[in-house]
Structure formats: structure tokens, C-alpha cells
Amino acid sequence: MIAETVNVFVVLVKGIVIGFAVSAPMGPIGVLCVQKTINKGRRIGFLSGLGAATADSVYAIIAAFGLGYTQRLFTEHQLVLQVGGVIVLLFLGFRIFFTNPVSQIRKQATRKYPGIFEDFVSVFFLTLSNPLTIIFFGASIAALGIFDADHTLIPQLAIVAGVFLGAALWWFIITGVVNLFRHKFRLKQLWWMNKLSGGIIILLTILAAIGLYSGLVGNL
């Protein structure tokens, strides 16, 4: 009993490491969550990050439970998902780039926030648009030898819970750090921050699109 408990705890810790590691690279999603934290506050930034963490957990479920049909569904349509994700991220990048923070602040002051889960859902689906994450989780689980000795339900649930906790921990830390400096930005600095965030998202998305195109050409 004690050995099983220790094993589950070790699997949980490994899941936390995987979840933290997959979230830490500052790609378009990370920049987007930082921008939301600066413009809308830590609560919205962290909630957006939880959307990404939840999407990562979905892929962790697929990798841990070996859901063959779902995995095939994502991998067979990965091109459509990736192209869709590139289009949406480009749209968001240009939208952020051309957004005037003054008008944004005025809108927030005159109306209540429309649906607190709007940012959560949007970031969830954006993160879900990268089915190659399944490969990352599958490789990580195999590399850490999580299921070498025990491939039962409880360790599988532990790895998924760990991935979510690790990803959520990363977003909690990054949004907290960004929020510390958020109130030091003046309107002019916020204007430049929107330009910088939007430009970085556009650049990273274009680089991702070039990589996607290169991969397609290489497979021809």
C-alpha cells in the first residue's frame, strides 16, 4: 500500500515536471497570456493560462490512456488544425498590434467584462490547435519511464493531474511576475507593449507557418 502511494506520488511529480516544461517556452500562447495580464489584470491572464493548461491536459489524457481513435483524429487532421491555429493567431496578433489601450481601458471602465470564461475558451482552443503536443507528451511519458512497471488507472490519472498542476503553476508564476510590474506601465508604455506583444505573436506565428510549410515540402 505504501509502495503504491509512493509510486503514485512520484508519477504525480513527474507529471508536474512535464506540465511545467511544456508551458515554459514563450511561444505565441505565452505572449498572448502576458499581454492579457498587462491589459486586463492577473485574473484574466491566469484564467487564459488555465485554458492552455486544460488543453495540455487533454493531450496528456490522450497520451496516457492511449486513446487510439482520438489520437488518430487529431493526427489525421493536424494540418487543418495547425493552419487554423496559424490564421487565428495572426488575427489576434494584428488585433493586439492595432488595439488602442486607451479605448480598451475606457471600455472596461464603462461595462462589465462579458463572460469571464471567454479568454479561457479562446486560449484552450488555440492551444488545442497543435496536435503535435501529443507526441511531446508521449515521448516525455516514455522517457521518464512512468508506466514501465504499472499501467493502471490511478497512475494514469496522476500523470494527467500532474500535467495540469505543472502547467497551472507556470501560469500562476508568470502572471504573478508580470502583474508586479503591470501598474508601473503608463498609457504610452501600454501602447508600445501592445505593439511589441502583437509583433512578437505575428513573428512567432509566421516562423511556425514557415516551419509547417517546410515540413510539408519535405514530405512531398
Backbone hydrogen bonds, N-H to C=O, Kabsch-Sander energy under -0.5 kcal/mol:
donor,donor_aa,acceptor,acceptor_aa,energy
5,T,1,M,-2.2
6,V,2,I,-2.6
7,N,3,A,-2.3
8,V,4,E,-2.4
9,F,5,T,-2.3
10,V,6,V,-2.4
11,V,7,N,-2.4
12,L,8,V,-2.5
13,V,9,F,-2.4
14,K,10,V,-2.3
15,G,11,V,-2.3
16,I,12,L,-2.1
17,V,13,V,-2.1
18,I,14,K,-2.3
19,G,15,G,-2.9
20,F,16,I,-2.4
21,A,17,V,-2.4
22,V,18,I,-2.4
23,S,19,G,-1.0
24,A,20,F,-1.8
27,G,25,P,-1.9
31,V,27,G,-2.3
32,L,28,P,-2.4
33,C,29,I,-2.3
34,V,30,G,-2.1
35,Q,31,V,-2.6
36,K,32,L,-2.2
37,T,33,C,-2.0
38,I,34,V,-2.3
39,N,35,Q,-2.3
40,K,36,K,-2.9
41,G,36,K,-0.6
41,G,37,T,-1.5
45,G,41,G,-2.1
46,F,42,R,-3.4
47,L,43,R,-2.3
48,S,44,I,-2.2
49,G,45,G,-2.0
50,L,46,F,-2.1
51,G,47,L,-1.3
52,A,48,S,-1.5
53,A,49,G,-2.4
54,T,50,L,-2.5
55,A,51,G,-1.9
56,D,52,A,-2.4
57,S,53,A,-1.8
58,V,54,T,-1.7
59,Y,55,A,-1.8
60,A,56,D,-2.0
61,I,57,S,-2.4
62,I,58,V,-2.0
63,A,59,Y,-2.5
64,A,60,A,-3.0
65,F,61,I,-2.8
66,G,62,I,-0.9
67,L,62,I,-1.1
68,G,66,G,-1.8
71,Q,67,L,-2.7
72,R,68,G,-2.8
73,L,69,Y,-2.4
74,F,70,T,-2.2
75,T,71,Q,-2.7
76,E,72,R,-3.0
77,H,73,L,-1.1
78,Q,75,T,-1.0
81,L,77,H,-2.4
82,Q,78,Q,-2.8
83,V,79,L,-2.7
84,G,80,V,-2.5
85,G,81,L,-2.5
86,V,82,Q,-2.4
87,I,83,V,-2.3
88,V,84,G,-2.3
89,L,85,G,-2.5
90,L,86,V,-2.4
91,F,87,I,-2.2
92,L,88,V,-2.6
93,G,89,L,-2.8
94,F,90,L,-2.6
95,R,91,F,-2.3
96,I,92,L,-2.8
97,F,93,G,-2.4
98,F,94,F,-2.1
99,T,96,I,-0.9
104,Q,100,N,-1.9
105,I,101,P,-2.4
106,R,102,V,-2.1
107,K,103,S,-2.2
108,Q,104,Q,-1.9
109,A,105,I,-1.7
110,T,106,R,-1.4
111,R,107,K,-1.1
115,G,113,Y,-1.4
118,E,115,G,-1.6
121,V,117,F,-2.6
122,S,118,E,-2.1
123,V,119,D,-2.3
124,F,120,F,-2.1
125,F,121,V,-2.3
126,L,122,S,-1.8
127,T,123,V,-2.5
128,L,124,F,-2.0
129,S,125,F,-0.7
129,S,126,L,-0.7
130,N,127,T,-1.3
133,T,130,N,-1.8
134,I,131,P,-1.8
135,I,132,L,-0.6
136,F,132,L,-1.4
137,F,133,T,-2.5
138,G,134,I,-3.0
139,A,135,I,-2.8
140,S,136,F,-2.6
141,I,137,F,-2.9
142,A,138,G,-2.0
143,A,139,A,-2.9
144,L,140,S,-2.2
145,G,142,A,-1.0
146,I,141,I,-1.8
148,D,145,G,-0.9
156,Q,152,T,-1.5
157,L,153,L,-2.6
158,A,154,I,-2.3
159,I,155,P,-2.2
160,V,156,Q,-1.7
161,A,157,L,-2.6
162,G,158,A,-2.5
163,V,159,I,-2.2
164,F,160,V,-2.1
165,L,161,A,-2.5
166,G,162,G,-2.9
167,A,163,V,-2.4
168,A,164,F,-2.9
169,L,165,L,-2.3
170,W,166,G,-1.8
171,W,167,A,-2.2
172,F,168,A,-2.3
173,I,169,L,-2.2
174,I,170,W,-2.8
175,T,171,W,-2.1
176,G,172,F,-1.4
177,V,173,I,-2.5
178,V,174,I,-2.4
179,N,175,T,-2.2
180,L,176,G,-1.3
181,F,177,V,-0.8
181,F,178,V,-0.8
182,R,178,V,-0.7
183,H,179,N,-0.7
184,K,181,F,-1.2
185,F,182,R,-1.5
190,L,186,R,-2.8
191,W,187,L,-2.2
192,W,188,K,-1.9
193,M,189,Q,-2.5
194,N,190,L,-2.4
195,K,191,W,-1.7
196,L,192,W,-2.9
197,S,193,M,-3.2
198,G,194,N,-2.7
199,G,195,K,-2.5
200,I,196,L,-2.5
201,I,197,S,-2.5
202,I,198,G,-2.4
203,L,199,G,-2.7
204,L,200,I,-3.0
205,T,201,I,-2.2
206,I,202,I,-2.5
207,L,203,L,-2.4
208,A,204,L,-2.1
209,A,205,T,-2.4
210,I,206,I,-2.5
211,G,207,L,-2.3
212,L,208,A,-2.3
213,Y,209,A,-2.6
214,S,210,I,-2.7
215,G,211,G,-2.1
216,L,212,L,-1.9
217,V,213,Y,-2.6
218,G,214,S,-2.5
219,N,215,G,-1.2
220,L,216,L,-0.6
220,L,217,V,-1.0
